Amino acid sequence: MSPAGDVGPEPMDLVVRDTLSVVTMDDGLEIDGGWVAVDDGVVVAVGPPGDEPAADKVVRARDCLVTPGLINTHHHIYQNLTRSFGPATKADLFTWLTTLYPIWAGLDEESVYLSTWIGLAELALGGCTTSSDHLYVHPRGGGDLLGAEVQAATEIGLRFHPTRGSMSRSKKDGGLPPDEVCQDEETILAESEEAVRRYDDPSHGSMVRIALAPCSPFSVTPELMTASAELAERLDVRLHTHIAEDPDEDDYCLATYGRRPLEHLEAVGWMSDRTWVAHCVYPNEAEIARMGAAGVGVAHCPSSNMMISQGLAPVAEFLRARVPVGLGCDGSASTDSASLWMEARNAMLQGRVRSGPASMGARDALEIATLGGAACLGRQGELGVLRPGAVGDLVCWPLTGIPFAGAVTDPVEAWLRCGPLSARHTVVGGRLVVEDGQVVDGRIGDLLRRHRIAARRLQGRG
């Protein structure tokens, strides 16, 4: 086999070599013992053993399965400040939210910066190289929370898709959140446009993209949903929200709007390929078909759905209808963990429970975690694949030790069926973010100490 792409005489920035196998996600190409060369932030070549080019940095990935970096399409990173919050651990979704909203009203720039830095470090350890985030709580006087997130992501080096979330329908208007975490619609739209102007980079290989993300049918008005869709069209950015997450949401939408959640999404102008939604556990067959025809993507959040007992999302049905499906770990106060490897494994297990053992294997879950995530974020061909021209984001997974003893037939199936597993190396744009199982940035001890102080303050514990 000859290498894919041209390799010039000058050393590459990075070559990952001596692998167990490279899974490119490029038309099913898997290369035993293969290598990946990255230069100037993008993949320039992949190839078989023996053809490795010279590089300034060589990563020898012995006994490692190499995959594209995993993509997290739904998160609320600030929630790692309230993990395992006792009063909410046995609550349903609406009770869980109303318990935590008043606590999150204490967010400020410092706490959001710290939670984002720690949250992205956790994701990198779990093989994530690109993460979205849905920051929908903007307390009065909290400062530029989105800017604090972008600063943390820039420092740690993960590719970042924060969304400018919002809530405008408070308790007094028939919604769930309290007044102190809501904003008026004029402010939301103005700050959304400013966030895109300041932080969004639409170029190939960009590290930051912004989307607009009114929170949910029970926390924003139809008017804000419609205006956000119009603004996203004008600014050419994507749209994100929660939809069809819980049976209570069906009841709320029918009582409040006279239509089901996905009918509501269509009525406010969101049924388009600019949109990806979180959870979507309870669509009916006709709604799934309309989503597929429109190109609406879904962030599948298996661990969160199980933790809050929301049910099993119809992933097999989505895929048959050509609905783009990516993975999301969701907020750290609902799943209390943020590992995309774990989400991929739980997606595989949930799919098999719902639709049978033939419906979901490790390669299917990996496709959702890579190519599906790229489709949800509107970056097909750029993220989630290892081929010339794609971004140089990859993960080296060590298939060694007791958990993998006897797994000698299929390294991809072993990757997800055995374990648990964390990344040995996580590379973003040709730069090591995790090396030898450790976050490269040496400040993590100090940031963990500051994060603990912020979490205790937020929870009223000093």
C-alpha positions as CSV (number, residue, x, y, z in Angstrom):
1,M,0.0,0.0,0.0
2,S,1.3,3.5,-0.8
3,P,0.8,6.5,1.5
4,A,-2.3,8.6,1.0
5,G,-1.2,12.1,0.2
6,D,2.2,13.7,-0.8
7,V,5.0,13.8,1.7
8,G,7.8,16.3,0.9
9,P,11.4,16.1,1.9
10,E,11.1,18.6,4.8
11,P,10.4,17.0,8.2
12,M,6.8,16.9,9.3
13,D,5.7,18.6,12.5
14,L,4.5,15.3,14.0
15,V,4.5,11.6,13.0
16,V,2.6,9.0,15.0
17,R,4.1,5.6,14.1
18,D,4.7,2.0,15.3
19,T,1.0,1.6,16.0
20,L,-1.1,-1.5,16.4
21,S,-3.5,-0.1,13.9
22,V,-4.7,3.2,12.4
23,V,-8.5,3.5,12.0
24,T,-8.8,6.4,9.5
25,M,-12.7,6.5,9.3
26,D,-12.0,7.2,5.6
27,D,-14.1,4.7,3.6
28,G,-13.3,2.0,6.1
29,L,-9.6,2.2,5.7
30,E,-7.7,0.5,8.7
31,I,-3.9,0.2,8.4
32,D,-2.2,-2.4,10.7
33,G,1.0,-0.9,12.0
34,G,0.2,2.3,10.2
35,W,1.3,5.9,10.7
36,V,-0.1,9.4,10.5
37,A,1.8,12.5,9.5
38,V,0.6,16.0,10.6
39,D,2.1,19.3,9.4
40,D,0.9,22.8,10.0
41,G,-2.1,21.5,12.0
42,V,-3.5,19.1,9.3
43,V,-3.0,15.5,8.2
44,V,-0.7,15.4,5.2
45,A,-0.4,11.6,4.9
46,V,-1.2,8.2,6.3
47,G,0.5,5.0,5.3
48,P,1.7,1.5,6.1
49,P,4.7,0.5,8.2
50,G,8.1,1.2,6.5
51,D,7.1,4.4,4.7
52,E,7.2,6.8,7.7
53,P,8.5,10.3,6.9
54,A,10.9,12.2,9.1
55,A,9.4,14.5,11.7
56,D,10.4,17.1,14.3
57,K,8.2,15.2,16.9
58,V,7.9,11.4,16.7
59,V,5.3,9.6,18.8
60,R,5.8,5.9,19.0
61,A,2.4,4.4,19.7
62,R,3.3,0.8,20.4
63,D,0.3,-1.5,21.2
64,C,-2.0,1.5,20.5
65,L,-5.1,1.7,18.4
66,V,-5.1,5.1,16.7
67,T,-8.4,6.8,15.8
68,P,-9.5,10.3,14.9
69,G,-10.2,12.4,17.9
70,L,-13.6,11.9,19.4
71,I,-16.1,14.8,19.2
72,N,-18.4,15.9,22.0
73,T,-21.6,17.5,20.6
74,H,-23.4,18.4,23.9
75,H,-22.1,19.5,27.3
76,H,-22.7,21.9,30.1
77,I,-19.2,22.1,31.4
78,Y,-19.9,24.6,34.2
79,Q,-21.9,21.8,35.9
80,N,-18.7,20.1,37.1
81,L,-18.9,22.7,39.9
82,T,-21.9,20.8,41.2
83,R,-21.1,17.1,40.6
84,S,-23.1,14.6,42.6
85,F,-25.1,17.3,44.3
86,G,-26.9,15.3,46.9
87,P,-30.4,16.9,46.9
88,A,-30.6,16.3,43.1
89,T,-29.2,12.8,42.7
90,K,-32.6,11.0,42.8
91,A,-34.6,13.6,41.0
92,D,-36.4,13.6,37.6
93,L,-35.3,16.1,35.0
94,F,-37.6,19.0,36.0
95,T,-37.0,18.6,39.7
96,W,-33.3,18.3,39.1
97,L,-33.3,21.5,37.1
98,T,-35.3,23.5,39.6
99,T,-33.0,22.3,42.4
100,L,-29.9,23.4,40.7
101,Y,-30.9,26.6,38.9
102,P,-30.6,28.8,42.0
103,I,-27.1,27.4,42.7
104,W,-25.9,28.1,39.1
105,A,-27.1,31.7,39.5
106,G,-23.8,32.2,41.3
107,L,-21.7,31.6,38.2
108,D,-19.1,34.2,37.3
109,E,-16.1,34.5,35.0
110,E,-13.7,32.9,37.4
111,S,-15.8,29.8,38.1
112,V,-16.7,29.3,34.4
113,Y,-13.0,29.6,33.4
114,L,-12.0,27.1,36.0
115,S,-14.8,24.6,35.2
116,T,-14.1,24.9,31.5
117,W,-10.3,24.3,31.9
118,I,-10.9,21.3,34.2
119,G,-13.7,20.0,32.0
120,L,-11.7,20.1,28.8
121,A,-8.8,18.5,30.5
122,E,-11.1,15.6,31.6
123,L,-12.4,15.3,28.0
124,A,-8.9,15.2,26.6
125,L,-8.0,12.3,28.9
126,G,-11.0,10.5,27.5
127,G,-10.0,10.9,23.9
128,C,-12.0,14.0,23.0
129,T,-10.3,16.6,20.7
130,T,-13.3,18.8,19.9
131,S,-16.1,19.7,22.3
132,S,-19.2,21.7,22.1
133,D,-20.6,23.4,25.2
134,H,-24.1,24.7,25.9
135,L,-23.7,27.6,28.3
136,Y,-27.3,28.8,28.8
137,V,-27.0,30.3,32.3
138,H,-26.0,34.0,32.2
139,P,-26.6,35.5,35.7
140,R,-26.9,39.2,36.1
141,G,-23.5,40.6,36.8
142,G,-21.7,37.4,36.0
143,G,-19.5,39.0,33.3
144,D,-18.4,37.6,30.0
145,L,-18.9,33.9,30.7
146,L,-18.4,32.9,27.0
147,G,-15.2,34.7,26.9
148,A,-14.0,32.9,30.0
149,E,-14.7,29.6,28.3
150,V,-12.9,30.5,25.1
151,Q,-9.8,31.6,27.2
152,A,-9.7,28.3,28.9
153,A,-10.1,26.3,25.7
154,T,-7.4,28.3,24.0
155,E,-5.0,27.7,26.9
156,I,-5.5,23.9,27.1
157,G,-5.6,23.5,23.3
158,L,-8.9,21.7,22.6
159,R,-10.9,22.6,19.5
160,F,-14.0,24.3,20.9
161,H,-17.6,24.9,19.8
162,P,-19.2,26.9,22.6
163,T,-22.8,27.9,22.1
164,R,-24.3,31.2,23.3
165,G,-27.1,29.7,25.2
166,S,-30.0,31.6,26.7
167,M,-33.2,31.4,28.9
168,S,-35.9,34.0,28.7
169,R,-39.0,32.3,30.0
170,S,-38.8,32.4,33.8
171,K,-41.2,31.1,36.5
172,K,-43.3,34.2,36.3
173,D,-43.8,33.6,32.6
174,G,-44.7,29.9,32.9
175,G,-41.2,28.5,32.5
176,L,-39.0,26.6,34.9
177,P,-35.9,28.8,35.6
178,P,-35.9,31.6,38.2
179,D,-35.7,35.2,37.1
180,E,-32.1,35.7,38.2
181,V,-30.8,33.3,35.4
182,C,-32.9,34.7,32.6
183,Q,-32.4,37.6,30.3
184,D,-34.7,39.6,28.1
185,E,-34.8,38.7,24.4
186,E,-33.3,42.0,23.2
187,T,-30.2,41.4,25.4
188,I,-29.9,37.8,24.4
189,L,-30.0,38.6,20.6
190,A,-27.5,41.5,21.0
191,E,-25.1,39.4,23.1
192,S,-25.4,36.5,20.7
193,E,-24.5,38.6,17.7
194,E,-21.5,40.1,19.6
195,A,-20.3,36.6,20.6
196,V,-20.2,35.5,17.0
197,R,-18.4,38.7,16.0
198,R,-15.8,38.4,18.7
199,Y,-15.1,34.6,18.8
200,D,-16.3,32.8,15.8
201,D,-13.7,31.6,13.2
202,P,-15.3,30.0,10.2
203,S,-12.0,29.1,8.5
204,H,-10.9,25.5,7.8
205,G,-9.2,24.1,10.8
206,S,-10.4,26.8,13.1
207,M,-10.2,26.3,16.9
208,V,-13.3,28.2,17.9
209,R,-16.8,28.2,16.3
210,I,-19.9,29.8,17.9
211,A,-23.5,28.5,17.7
212,L,-26.7,30.0,19.0
213,A,-28.5,27.9,21.6
214,P,-31.8,29.0,23.3
215,C,-32.1,26.4,26.0
216,S,-35.3,24.5,25.7
217,P,-39.1,24.8,25.0
218,F,-39.7,25.3,28.7
219,S,-37.2,28.1,29.2
220,V,-37.4,30.3,26.1
221,T,-40.3,31.8,24.1
222,P,-41.3,30.9,20.6
223,E,-40.4,34.4,19.6
224,L,-36.8,34.0,20.8
225,M,-36.5,30.7,18.9
226,T,-37.7,32.3,15.7
227,A,-35.5,35.3,16.1
228,S,-32.4,33.1,16.9
229,A,-33.0,31.1,13.7
230,E,-33.2,34.2,11.7
231,L,-30.0,35.6,13.3
232,A,-28.1,32.3,12.7
233,E,-29.1,32.4,9.1
234,R,-27.8,36.0,8.7
235,L,-24.6,35.2,10.6
236,D,-24.1,31.8,9.0
237,V,-23.7,29.9,12.3
238,R,-25.4,26.8,13.7
239,L,-28.3,26.3,16.1
240,H,-28.5,24.0,19.1
241,T,-31.1,23.3,21.7
242,H,-32.6,20.5,23.9
243,I,-35.7,18.8,22.4
244,A,-37.9,15.7,23.1
245,E,-35.8,14.9,26.2
246,D,-38.4,13.8,28.6
247,P,-42.1,12.8,28.6
248,D,-42.8,15.8,30.8
249,E,-41.6,17.9,27.9
250,D,-44.3,16.4,25.7
251,D,-47.0,17.4,28.3
252,Y,-45.5,20.9,28.7
253,C,-45.4,21.6,25.0
254,L,-48.9,20.3,24.3
255,A,-50.3,22.3,27.2
256,T,-48.3,25.5,26.4
257,Y,-48.0,25.5,22.6
258,G,-50.6,23.0,21.5
259,R,-48.0,20.9,19.7
260,R,-45.4,18.3,20.4
261,P,-41.7,19.3,20.9
262,L,-40.6,18.5,17.4
263,E,-43.7,20.1,15.9
264,H,-42.7,23.2,17.9
265,L,-39.2,23.0,16.6
266,E,-40.5,23.1,13.0
267,A,-43.0,25.9,13.8
268,V,-40.3,28.2,15.0
269,G,-38.1,27.7,11.9
270,W,-35.5,25.2,13.3
271,M,-36.1,22.2,11.1
272,S,-33.0,22.6,8.9
273,D,-29.5,21.3,8.4
274,R,-28.2,24.3,10.4
275,T,-29.6,22.6,13.6
276,W,-28.5,19.9,15.9
277,V,-30.4,19.0,19.0
278,A,-29.6,17.3,22.3
279,H,-31.1,14.0,23.6
280,C,-34.2,13.6,21.3
281,V,-35.4,10.5,23.2
282,Y,-39.1,10.7,22.3
283,P,-39.7,11.5,18.7
284,N,-42.3,9.5,16.8
285,E,-41.7,7.8,13.4
286,A,-43.0,10.7,11.3
287,E,-40.9,13.2,13.2
288,I,-37.7,11.1,12.7
289,A,-38.4,11.1,9.0
290,R,-38.8,14.8,8.9
291,M,-35.6,15.3,10.8
292,G,-33.8,13.1,8.3
293,A,-35.2,14.9,5.3
294,A,-34.2,18.3,6.8
295,G,-30.8,17.2,8.0
296,V,-31.3,18.0,11.7
297,G,-28.6,16.3,13.8
298,V,-28.9,14.7,17.2
299,A,-26.4,14.7,20.1
300,H,-27.0,11.3,21.6
301,C,-26.2,11.4,25.4
302,P,-26.5,7.8,26.6
303,S,-25.1,8.2,30.1
304,S,-27.2,11.2,31.0
305,N,-30.3,9.6,29.6
306,M,-29.7,6.6,31.9
307,M,-28.7,8.6,34.9
308,I,-31.9,10.7,34.8
309,S,-34.0,7.7,33.7
310,Q,-35.1,9.4,30.5
311,G,-35.2,6.3,28.3
312,L,-33.3,4.9,25.3
313,A,-33.0,7.2,22.3
314,P,-34.0,5.7,18.9
315,V,-30.5,5.8,17.4
316,A,-30.9,2.9,14.9
317,E,-34.1,4.6,13.6
318,F,-32.3,7.9,13.3
319,L,-29.5,6.4,11.3
320,R,-31.9,4.6,9.0
321,A,-33.6,7.9,8.3
322,R,-30.2,9.6,7.6
323,V,-30.3,11.8,10.7
324,P,-26.8,12.8,11.6
325,V,-26.0,11.4,15.1
326,G,-23.1,12.4,17.3
327,L,-22.2,11.7,20.9
328,G,-22.6,14.0,23.9
329,C,-21.5,13.5,27.5
330,D,-24.0,16.2,28.7
331,G,-23.6,18.2,31.9
332,S,-21.3,16.9,34.6
333,A,-24.0,17.4,37.2
334,S,-26.2,14.8,35.5
335,T,-23.6,12.2,34.4
336,D,-20.9,13.3,36.9
337,S,-18.3,12.2,34.4
338,A,-17.0,13.3,31.0
339,S,-15.4,10.5,29.0
340,L,-16.2,10.2,25.4
341,W,-14.9,6.6,25.5
342,M,-17.5,5.8,28.1
343,E,-20.2,7.6,26.0
344,A,-19.2,5.5,23.0
345,R,-19.4,2.3,25.0
346,N,-22.8,3.2,26.5
347,A,-24.0,4.2,23.0
348,M,-23.0,0.7,21.8
349,L,-24.7,-1.0,24.8
350,Q,-27.9,1.1,24.6
351,G,-28.2,0.5,20.9
352,R,-27.9,-3.3,21.4
353,V,-30.5,-3.2,24.3
354,R,-33.0,-1.2,22.2
355,S,-32.5,-2.7,18.7
356,G,-30.6,-6.0,19.1
357,P,-27.0,-7.1,19.1
358,A,-26.5,-6.7,15.3
359,S,-27.6,-3.0,15.5
360,M,-24.5,-1.5,17.1
361,G,-20.9,-2.6,17.3
362,A,-17.7,-0.8,18.2
363,R,-17.2,0.5,14.7
364,D,-20.7,1.9,14.6
365,A,-20.2,3.7,17.9
366,L,-16.8,5.0,16.7
367,E,-18.5,6.4,13.6
368,I,-21.1,8.2,15.7
369,A,-18.3,9.6,17.9
370,T,-16.2,10.9,14.9
371,L,-18.0,11.3,11.6
372,G,-21.4,11.7,13.2
373,G,-20.1,14.4,15.5
374,A,-18.4,16.2,12.6
375,A,-21.8,16.2,10.7
376,C,-23.6,17.6,13.8
377,L,-21.1,20.5,14.0
378,G,-21.2,21.1,10.2
379,R,-17.5,20.1,9.8
380,Q,-17.7,17.0,7.6
381,G,-14.5,16.0,5.9
382,E,-12.6,18.3,8.3
383,L,-13.1,16.6,11.7
384,G,-13.5,13.0,12.6
385,V,-11.3,11.5,9.9
386,L,-7.6,10.9,9.3
387,R,-6.9,11.7,5.6
388,P,-4.9,14.5,3.9
389,G,-6.5,17.9,4.5
390,A,-8.4,16.9,7.6
391,V,-7.3,18.4,10.9
392,G,-4.5,16.7,12.8
393,D,-6.7,15.5,15.7
394,L,-6.1,11.9,16.8
395,V,-5.9,9.6,19.9
396,C,-3.6,6.8,20.7
397,W,-5.5,4.2,22.8
398,P,-3.3,1.6,24.7
399,L,-4.7,-1.9,24.3
400,T,-2.5,-3.5,26.9
401,G,-2.5,-5.1,30.3
402,I,-5.0,-7.3,32.1
403,P,-8.2,-5.7,30.6
404,F,-7.0,-6.7,27.1
405,A,-5.6,-10.1,27.8
406,G,-6.9,-12.5,25.1
407,A,-8.3,-9.7,22.9
408,V,-6.2,-10.7,19.8
409,T,-8.8,-10.9,17.0
410,D,-10.2,-7.4,16.4
411,P,-8.5,-4.3,18.0
412,V,-11.5,-2.0,17.2
413,E,-14.0,-4.2,19.0
414,A,-11.5,-4.7,21.8
415,W,-11.1,-1.0,22.1
416,L,-14.8,-0.6,23.2
417,R,-15.7,-4.0,24.6
418,C,-12.7,-4.2,27.0
419,G,-11.4,-1.5,29.3
420,P,-12.2,0.9,30.9
421,L,-9.8,3.0,28.8
422,S,-8.2,6.4,28.7
423,A,-6.0,8.0,26.1
424,R,-2.2,7.5,26.1
425,H,-1.8,10.4,23.8
426,T,-4.4,13.0,22.6
427,V,-3.3,15.2,19.7
428,V,-5.1,18.3,18.6
429,G,-3.9,20.1,15.4
430,G,-0.6,18.2,15.7
431,R,0.0,19.3,19.3
432,L,0.1,16.9,22.2
433,V,-2.6,17.8,24.8
434,V,-2.3,14.5,26.6
435,E,1.1,12.7,26.6
436,D,1.7,9.3,28.3
437,G,-1.7,9.6,30.0
438,Q,-1.1,13.0,31.6
439,V,-2.4,16.5,30.7
440,V,0.6,18.3,29.2
441,D,-0.2,21.7,30.8
442,G,1.7,21.6,34.2
443,R,-0.8,23.9,36.0
444,I,-3.4,21.3,36.6
445,G,-2.7,21.0,40.4
446,D,-3.2,24.7,41.0
447,L,-6.3,24.8,38.8
448,L,-7.8,21.8,40.7
449,R,-7.2,23.6,44.0
450,R,-8.9,26.8,42.7
451,H,-11.7,24.8,41.2
452,R,-12.4,23.1,44.5
453,I,-12.6,26.6,46.2
454,A,-15.1,27.8,43.5
455,A,-17.2,24.7,43.8
456,R,-17.5,24.9,47.6
457,R,-18.4,28.6,47.3
458,L,-21.1,27.9,44.7
459,Q,-22.6,25.2,46.9
460,G,-22.5,27.3,50.0
461,R,-19.8,25.3,51.7
462,G,-17.2,28.0,52.3
